[in-house]
């Protein structure tokens, strides 16, 4: 099933969005075994994203094929040390103290960490991230920190069947991305789109989508 799902997705996902940017599929591997992840990689997945540091640590050495590694979940500052130098892109820098701690630890390790600033597109109380209105101010503060390379924005859209609202928010995120991109040539990635809304997000200009259940099937939370 995993292999077929990956092959179907790779055929269905356009190579480029309407802005001419290459689209990257990140397999969201929360609660997946190393065996399942390796099956997805062997089938053509080039990037994988972890939500939990403990899972990342347990499976890090077991993943074959050297896919690019993304951290896409909420990150506690005291667990940064376990990811340093192993994550290609942090998607979920959702608050200033996390950015400051990641900067401090990256500088101490002599590395530069690539990050995305997480925006709470729908201003939902249950989600982290800066509000859309705070995007530019958050960027200015975080960009000034040493040992961090701001590469773009990440957003999770609300879970809703209201397609008009999803299009509105996804378009708003693209506008915020364009604003930053116009002043910083390092801004390259708009990470937006999950299993329920990825087509809308690509249509509005996302260039990274994070898919889990579409690849692996429903997660088993009883594990």
Secondary structure, DSSP 4 states (H G I P E B T S, - for coil): -HHHHHHHHHHHS-SB-TTSPBPEEEEE-TT--HHHHHHHHHHT--EEEES-HHHHHHHGGG--S--EEEE-S---GGGGGGTTTT-SEEEEE-SHHHHHHHHHHHHHHT--EEEEEEEETT--TTS-SEEGGGHHHHHHHHHTSTTEEEEEEEE-----S-HHHHHHHHHHHHHHHHHHHTT-TT--EEEE--TTTHHHHHHTT--EEEESHHHH-S--TT-
